[in-house]
Amino acid sequence: MFKELFYAVCYKPILNLLVVIYNNIPGHDLAIAIILITILIKLFLWPFSRQAIRAQKELQELQPKLEEIKKTYSSNKEEQAKATMALYREHKINPFSSCLPLLVQLPFFFAVFQVFREISTNSQILGYLYNFVSKPESINPQGFFGLINLAEPSYLLAVSAGLAQFWQAKMLSSQRPPTQDEGAKDEDFAAVMNKQMLYMMPALTVFIGITLPAGLSLYWLVMTLLTVLQQFLVFRMKKSS
C-alpha cells in the first residue's frame, strides 16, 4: 500500500517530469534537465522549507533566554522544563516545527534518489512513463555537453555539494545570537549540534557523494544553493519586519 502510494505520488511524477524536460531541451543534456527539475521541486517545496528556516531562526533567537532558564533552574529539571515550555508558548513557537517540514520533504528526496540513480542505467524505468509522455530511445548519461558522466561518481560535484552544504550551515550558525555570558564556554547542546552541522554534514555529503551517481550530487548541489538563496531571503525579510 505504502509502496504504491509512494510510486503514484512521488516517483512517477518526478520521473515523467524529468523525461518531459529531457525530451524538450536542446541537446537533450541530462545535467540541464536535472538542474531544471531541481528548481521546480524546490519551488514546490518552498513553503515547507521556508517554515523550517523560520522556525530554526526563531529558536536561535530564543537561545539566550533558554540558557538563562538552564542556569536559573540548573538543580530542578522539572521547573526547567516548565519554564522552557512557558517560554515557547509565550513566543508561540513549536520546538518541533523545524523538523516537521523536513519530514514532508523526505518522500520527495527518496523519489529523486531512486529516479536519478536509475534514469541512465535502467531502461525498464521508462515503463513507468505516462501514456502521453514520449518515450526516449535511451537516456544519455553524459551531462554538461558530454563533460561529466552523471551515471558515475564525480569528485568535482561531490566536493562542490559539500562546500555548498558548509556555506548553508555557516549562514545558519552566523545568525545565532552571541552568548550573553562572555566567560562561559559555548558548550550547550544547541552549540554542539551547530558545530556538528557545520563540519560533519559537509564532510558526510562529500563522503556519500563520491559513492553515488553524479546526477545525485548535482541535485544535492543545486538544491543546497537554492536553500542558501531561500535562507538569505527569509533572514532579510525577518530583519526588515
BELRAUR-V103004 format. One record per pair of residues at least 24 apart in sequence whose C-alpha atoms are under 10 Angstrom apart, sorted by the first residue. I is the first residue (numbers start at 1). J is the second residue. If there is no record, write none. Layout:
# BELRAUR-V103004
I|J + I|J
This chain:
# BELRAUR-V103004
6|107 + 6|108 + 6|110 + 6|111 + 7|107 + 7|111 + 7|128 + 8|128 + 9|107 + 9|108 + 9|111 + 10|107 + 10|108 + 10|109 + 10|110 + 10|111 + 10|112 + 11|107 + 11|108 + 11|109 + 11|110 + 11|111 + 11|112 + 11|113 + 11|114 + 11|115 + 11|128 + 12|111 + 12|115 + 12|125 + 12|126 + 12|128 + 12|129 + 12|130 + 13|111 + 13|128 + 13|129 + 13|130 + 14|38 + 14|40 + 14|41 + 14|108 + 14|111 + 14|112 + 14|115 + 14|116 + 15|111 + 15|112 + 15|114 + 15|115 + 15|116 + 15|119 + 15|125 + 15|126 + 15|128 + 15|129 + 15|130 + 16|115 + 16|126 + 16|128 + 16|129 + 16|130 + 16|132 + 16|133 + 16|134 + 16|135 + 17|129 + 17|133 + 18|112 + 18|115 + 18|116 + 18|119 + 19|119 + 19|126 + 19|129 + 19|133 + 19|134 + 19|135 + 19|136 + 19|139 + 20|129 + 20|132 + 20|133 + 20|134 + 20|135 + 20|136 + 22|136 + 22|139 + 22|140 + 23|133 + 23|134 + 23|135 + 23|136 + 23|139 + 27|143 + 27|145 + 28|139 + 28|140 + 28|142 + 28|143 + 28|145 + 29|139 + 29|140 + 29|141 + 29|142 + 29|143 + 29|144 + 29|145 + 29|146 + 30|119 + 30|120 + 30|139 + 30|140 + 30|141 + 30|142 + 30|143 + 30|144 + 30|145 + 30|146 + 30|149 + 30|150 + 30|215 + 31|140 + 31|141 + 31|142 + 31|143 + 31|144 + 31|145 + 31|146 + 31|148 + 31|149 + 31|150 + 31|214 + 31|215 + 31|218 + 31|219 + 32|143 + 32|144 + 32|145 + 32|218 + 33|143 + 34|112 + 34|116 + 34|143 + 34|150 + 34|215 + 34|216 + 34|218 + 34|219 + 34|222 + 35|215 + 35|218 + 35|219 + 35|220 + 35|221 + 35|222 + 35|223 + 36|219 + 36|222 + 37|112 + 37|219 + 38|112 + 38|218 + 38|219 + 38|220 + 38|221 + 38|222 + 38|223 + 38|226 + 39|219 + 39|222 + 39|223 + 39|226 + 41|105 + 41|108 + 41|109 + 41|112 + 41|223 + 42|105 + 42|222 + 42|223 + 42|224 + 42|226 + 42|227 + 42|230 + 43|226 + 45|101 + 45|102 + 45|104 + 45|105 + 45|108 + 46|226 + 46|227 + 46|230 + 47|101 + 48|98 + 48|100 + 48|101 + 48|102 + 48|103 + 48|104 + 48|105 + 49|98 + 49|99 + 49|100 + 49|101 + 49|102 + 49|104 + 49|105 + 49|227 + 49|230 + 49|231 + 50|98 + 50|101 + 50|227 + 50|230 + 50|231 + 50|233 + 50|234 + 51|97 + 51|98 + 51|99 + 51|100 + 51|101 + 51|102 + 51|234 + 52|96 + 52|97 + 52|98 + 52|99 + 52|100 + 52|101 + 52|102 + 53|97 + 53|98 + 53|99 + 53|101 + 53|172 + 53|227 + 53|230 + 53|231 + 53|234 + 53|235 + 54|97 + 54|98 + 54|231 + 54|234 + 54|235 + 54|238 + 55|93 + 55|94 + 55|95 + 55|96 + 55|97 + 55|98 + 55|99 + 55|101 + 56|95 + 56|96 + 56|97 + 56|98 + 56|99 + 56|172 + 56|175 + 56|176 + 57|98 + 57|172 + 57|173 + 57|175 + 57|176 + 57|177 + 57|231 + 57|234 + 57|235 + 57|238 + 58|91 + 58|92 + 58|93 + 58|94 + 58|95 + 58|98 + 58|176 + 58|238 + 59|88 + 59|91 + 59|93 + 59|94 + 59|95 + 59|97 + 59|98 + 59|176 + 59|190 + 60|172 + 60|173 + 60|175 + 60|176 + 60|177 + 60|178 + 60|190 + 61|175 + 61|176 + 61|177 + 61|178 + 62|87 + 62|88 + 62|91 + 62|93 + 62|176 + 62|177 + 63|176 + 63|177 + 63|178 + 63|179 + 63|180 + 63|188 + 63|190 + 63|191 + 64|176 + 64|177 + 64|178 + 64|179 + 64|180 + 64|181 + 65|179 + 65|180 + 67|179 + 67|180 + 67|181 + 67|188 + 68|180 + 68|181 + 70|188 + 109|219 + 109|220 + 112|215 + 112|216 + 112|219 + 113|212 + 113|213 + 113|215 + 113|216 + 113|217 + 113|219 + 113|220 + 114|216 + 115|215 + 115|216 + 116|150 + 116|151 + 116|212 + 116|213 + 116|214 + 116|215 + 116|216 + 116|217 + 116|219 + 117|150 + 117|151 + 117|152 + 117|212 + 117|213 + 117|214 + 117|215 + 117|216 + 118|151 + 118|213 + 119|150 + 119|151 + 119|215 + 120|149 + 120|150 + 120|151 + 120|152 + 120|213 + 120|215 + 121|151 + 121|152 + 141|213 + 141|214 + 141|215 + 142|215 + 143|214 + 143|215 + 148|214 + 148|215 + 149|213 + 149|214 + 149|215 + 150|212 + 150|213 + 150|214 + 150|215 + 150|216 + 150|217 + 150|218 + 151|212 + 151|213 + 151|214 + 151|215 + 151|216 + 152|210 + 152|211 + 152|212 + 152|213 + 152|214 + 152|215 + 152|216 + 153|208 + 153|209 + 153|210 + 153|211 + 153|212 + 153|213 + 153|214 + 153|215 + 153|216 + 153|217 + 154|209 + 154|210 + 154|211 + 154|212 + 154|213 + 154|214 + 154|215 + 154|216 + 154|217 + 154|218 + 155|206 + 155|207 + 155|209 + 155|210 + 155|211 + 155|214 + 155|217 + 156|206 + 156|209 + 156|210 + 156|214 + 156|217 + 156|218 + 157|206 + 157|209 + 157|210 + 157|213 + 157|214 + 157|215 + 157|216 + 157|217 + 157|218 + 157|219 + 157|220 + 157|221 + 158|202 + 158|203 + 158|205 + 158|206 + 158|207 + 158|208 + 158|209 + 158|210 + 158|211 + 158|212 + 158|213 + 158|214 + 158|216 + 158|217 + 158|218 + 158|220 + 158|221 + 159|202 + 159|203 + 159|205 + 159|206 + 159|207 + 159|209 + 159|210 + 159|217 + 159|221 + 160|202 + 160|205 + 160|206 + 160|209 + 160|217 + 160|218 + 160|220 + 160|221 + 160|222 + 161|202 + 161|203 + 161|205 + 161|206 + 161|209 + 161|216 + 161|217 + 161|218 + 161|219 + 161|220 + 161|221 + 161|222 + 161|223 + 161|224 + 161|225 + 162|199 + 162|200 + 162|201 + 162|202 + 162|203 + 162|204 + 162|205 + 162|206 + 162|207 + 162|208 + 162|209 + 162|217 + 162|220 + 162|221 + 162|224 + 163|202 + 163|203 + 163|205 + 163|206 + 163|221 + 163|224 + 164|202 + 164|205 + 164|220 + 164|221 + 164|222 + 164|223 + 164|224 + 164|225 + 164|226 + 164|227 + 164|228 + 165|197 + 165|198 + 165|199 + 165|200 + 165|201 + 165|202 + 165|203 + 165|204 + 165|205 + 165|206 + 165|220 + 165|221 + 165|223 + 165|224 + 165|225 + 165|227 + 165|228 + 166|197 + 166|198 + 166|199 + 166|200 + 166|201 + 166|202 + 166|203 + 166|205 + 166|224 + 167|198 + 167|202 + 167|224 + 167|225 + 167|228 + 168|197 + 168|198 + 168|202 + 168|224 + 168|225 + 168|226 + 168|227 + 168|228 + 168|229 + 168|231 + 168|232 + 169|194 + 169|195 + 169|196 + 169|197 + 169|198 + 169|199 + 169|201 + 169|202 + 169|228 + 170|194 + 170|195 + 170|197 + 170|198 + 170|199 + 171|198 + 171|228 + 171|231 + 171|232 + 171|235 + 172|197 + 172|198 + 172|228 + 172|231 + 172|232 + 172|235 + 173|197 + 173|198 + 175|235
